[in-house]
C-alpha cells in the first residue's frame, strides 16, 4: 500500500514528526496529481515530470510501477518529481505525508515500446503448422491458413485479425495461439473460413488489407472493392455486416473516377488523433479526413501528393519525385501530430514531422533515399526497395521492406533525412537483404516478402505473403 511504502522509506525525523505531531485537530494531508493526466500515452523521452497539488504535508514521494519511490520537491501548494517510465502501461502513485497522516493519488500512463533486437526469433506463427513448415506452395484458403496475408493486422492483447487478400476474408484468432497450426476463431467476409469471391454487399471483404479498431467500431479496408467498410457494433463473431462505406457512394458503387470521395485500389489507411488518412494508391495520393467519418458520403479535407482533388498522375506528372509528390503510396501511419507515408513506387518513406494542414504540402523528411529527387531501390541501413507497409506506436517505427525481405525498425521516431534504421527483422544484419534460398525451409527468424506490420502492446506482428504466414515478434500472448 502507498502508506506502508512511505513508512519504509521515510527518514527518521519524519517518522518522529508523524508520531508526536498527530492529534485530533491536526490537518489531514491532501494530494492530487495534475500532470500527466490519467490514461496519457507518452512519446519521446522516458523521463517525465509528475506535478500536482499538495497541502498539509512535509514530504511527498512518487513511485512508478514496482520501482522504489522518489522524493518530490514541495514548493508551497505544489509538488514535482522527475521519474523514468518503463515499457507499456504502468501506474504512477504519489503519496503525501504529514503530522495528520497520509494521502495518495494514482493514475495510469502508457509508454509504447516493444523491445526488439536484430534477427530476433518470432514467438509465434499463424497460418502454418510450424516455423519450419513450408506452405508457400499451398494456395488454398482454410480457417488456419492464408493465401496472401497483407496490410495492417488488428492486434490486441487477446486477439490478432489478419486480412487474407486473395481469399477475400479476415481471420480472427482469439486468443492468439502460441504454437503453429491453429485455426481462426471466427471470420469476416466468409461463413466458414474457406474463402469467398468478389462481392459488393455488406459484410463482403473483397481484397481486404488493413484492419483497425476505432473505439467500438471496426474499419476494414477492401482494396478489391476500393472502399473502407465500417462495422458497428464491433464484430464478435462470424457473419457481421458493415453499416456504411467510405471511398464509394454506397455498397454497390464501383466508380474509380479521380474525384474527392472516390478511391482507386487503396492499399492502407490509419486512424490516429481523431484523423483518418488513406493511401489512395491507384490515384497516387493520400487523402486526409480531419474527423473520422460517421456515415456515408464523407469527403476528405485535403490531399497530399497532388495539387488538388481532381489530379491523379504519378509524381504529379513531373516524372522525377519531389517532396510533394507520390507514386503508388501503399502505407500510412499517423498519431494525429505526425504523418508517415510509404511511397512504394518511389522506394521511399515520407515523413511529415508535424501534421500537414494544406493540400499538396511537402514532406519534411525522406527515408530510403538520399534526397527527395531520387527513387533508386537500395539496401543497407538506409535503403529501401519496394516498401509496402508501415506502423508505429508513437516511439518506434516499423517498415515492411518487401524487396529486401526484411522489416526495418527505428527505435526512436526518425528526425533526420535518410536516417538509418536501428535494427532489422528477417535478416542477420542491416547489410543483408536476401529472401529464403530455394530448397531451404523457412525459419522463425526469416522473411521472404513482408507485406504488413502492426505493433501490439508488447509485440510486433509481421505478415509475410510469400511464406503465407504471420509472425509474432516479442512477448508471446
NORQUI-V135957 format. One record per pair of residues at least 24 apart in sequence whose ideal C-beta (glycine too) atoms are under 6 Angstrom apart, sorted by the first residue. I is the first residue (numbers start at 0). J is the second residue. Records with the same first field share a line. If there is no record, write none. Layout:
I = J / J
This chain:
1 = 92 / 94 / 103
2 = 101
4 = 68
5 = 94 / 96 / 101
8 = 68
13 = 58
16 = 98
20 = 98
21 = 98
25 = 98 / 99
26 = 55 / 99
27 = 99 / 100
28 = 55 / 56 / 95 / 97 / 99 / 102
29 = 54 / 102
30 = 93 / 95 / 102 / 104
31 = 104
32 = 93 / 104 / 106
35 = 108
37 = 106
39 = 108
40 = 109
41 = 108 / 110
42 = 393 / 394
45 = 83 / 84
46 = 81 / 83
48 = 79 / 81
49 = 80 / 82
50 = 79
51 = 78
52 = 76
53 = 78 / 95
55 = 97 / 99
56 = 95 / 97
57 = 97
58 = 96
59 = 95
60 = 94
61 = 93
62 = 92
63 = 89 / 91
64 = 89
84 = 110
86 = 112
87 = 456
111 = 392 / 393 / 394
112 = 394
113 = 459 / 473
115 = 408
117 = 422 / 423
118 = 427 / 444
119 = 472
120 = 443 / 444
121 = 443 / 470 / 471 / 472
122 = 471 / 475
123 = 177 / 471 / 475
124 = 179 / 468 / 470
125 = 469
126 = 467 / 468 / 469
127 = 179 / 468
128 = 179 / 180
129 = 179
130 = 443
131 = 440
133 = 440 / 441
134 = 467
135 = 465 / 466 / 467
140 = 166 / 193 / 194
142 = 182 / 183 / 192
143 = 182
145 = 467
147 = 464
148 = 462 / 464 / 469
149 = 208 / 450 / 451 / 464
150 = 208 / 209 / 451
151 = 209 / 390 / 451 / 453
152 = 453 / 460
153 = 210 / 212
154 = 453 / 455 / 460
156 = 456
159 = 460
160 = 210
161 = 469
162 = 207 / 208 / 210
164 = 206
166 = 194
167 = 195 / 204 / 205
168 = 194 / 195
169 = 204 / 207
175 = 476
177 = 475
185 = 236 / 237
186 = 237
199 = 250 / 251
201 = 240 / 241 / 250
202 = 240
208 = 266
209 = 267 / 268
211 = 270
213 = 270
220 = 268
222 = 264 / 266
225 = 262
227 = 268
243 = 294 / 295
245 = 292 / 297
257 = 282 / 309 / 311
259 = 298 / 308
260 = 298
266 = 329
267 = 330 / 331
269 = 331 / 332 / 333
271 = 333 / 334 / 335
272 = 334 / 335
273 = 335
274 = 335
276 = 331 / 333
278 = 328 / 329 / 331
280 = 327 / 328 / 329
282 = 311
283 = 311 / 313 / 325 / 326
285 = 328 / 340
301 = 358
302 = 358
306 = 359
319 = 372
320 = 345 / 374
321 = 371
322 = 361 / 362 / 371
323 = 359 / 361
329 = 387
330 = 388 / 389
332 = 389 / 390 / 391
334 = 393
339 = 389
341 = 386 / 389
343 = 385 / 386 / 387
345 = 374
346 = 374 / 376 / 383 / 384
348 = 398
364 = 416
365 = 416
369 = 417
376 = 402
378 = 403 / 432
380 = 419 / 420 / 429
381 = 417 / 419
387 = 450
388 = 451 / 452
390 = 452 / 453 / 454
392 = 454
397 = 452
399 = 449 / 452
401 = 448 / 449
403 = 432
404 = 432 / 434 / 446 / 447
405 = 432 / 446
406 = 449 / 452 / 461
441 = 466
